[in-house]
Amino acid sequence: MPRALIKFKPDWDMAEENARSSDYYKSDRALGHLYRGITLEDMPEVLPQRQGNAEAHAIFKALDPLVRLHLPSSSGHMHTPATRIDSLYVTYREELAYISSAFSLSKAPGSRLREEELVIGTILAKCPHKGYRTSRLRAMRENVGFLVQDVKEQLVGRIKDLPEDELQGRLAVAWDAWRFSLEMATSSPGENFGPESFGLIALGLVLECLERLGSLPTL
């Protein structure tokens, strides 16, 4: 590689930790202004309280009438055995907890990524080595992607080109799984790691089934 024209680097390329300000200069380019205009805030320790009653959830109220078109008894009881969903959820939670610990940038015992970070696909912790952070982030996203795809396969399998009656059966499973995730949610921060993201997977399957059944309103 050719030598740099100057030995200093622009401030937007500064390491997040353990960086000497004397090694960098204030960049006057657009990227420099954007970099200095962003301030990362620490994530709050106390998270908003979660709602455990499925019927009181706003999304439930919006989707329940659409699901009832295909599952008349949707709000009365679960169509899918609770033990099947619970077993899948326990496995998912254990795998997600392993990923959150394995790809944490902190070396402190018990350190792990938040569930929100895994869902969004980012790592908010600061790291002095960008290459290490990038490699960990890429590996984390790949592992989460494999886990999500496996959960979808075990919940409803492949729903493309299924006849309407079979698609309704897959909708019932996805709907029950989403309701299960709401019941598992708790108002105590830090407990029951996994129900929020598990619910997002199930909710995505519900919407996909409704779309294939032609029950989602068109914009």
Secondary structure, DSSP 8 states (H G I E B T S, - for coil): ----SSS-EEGGG--SSS--GGGEE---SHHHHHHHT-------SS-------GGG-HHHHHHHHHHHTT-TTTTTS-SS-HHHHHHHHHHHHHHHHHHHHHT-S--STT----HHHHHHT---S--S-HHHHHHHHHHHHHHHHHHHHHHHHHHH---TT--HHHHHHHHHHHHHHHHHHHHH--SSTTSSSSHHHHHHHHHHHHHHHHHHTT-S---
